[in-house]
Amino acid sequence: MVRTRPPGLRSAGEGGKRQNRTDWDLLTPRELHIAHVAVEGLSNKEIGRQLHLSPRMIGAHLYRVFPKPGIASRGQLRDKLSASGACPSCPRARLLSLTAQLE
């Protein structure tokens, strides 16, 4: 017997955990942390030293990070993270928050 969801639950907004997810919700905490550090302009080797991981492991994490929000480079990662506010330490995000405070 195949169980199905009773009619009307989906339209009532029940059962859908993915409704308010952002691109950044798709990342694991480790991937998000590595993305934040990569945005600062560090190489894989420098990130690896900082997080006690090998440069190859950093590269593997970034390889899995890039397709999730639909980006292809660290520059796009920086722009997308800072625009979304998911990276408060990003230079662009800091500039936007300072501008908002002045207004």
Salt bridges, closest charged atoms under 4 A:
ASP23 OD2 - LYS80 NZ 3.01
GLU31 OE2 - ARG64 NE 3.58
GLU31 OE1 - LYS68 NZ 2.86
ASP79 OD1 - ARG78 NH2 3.48
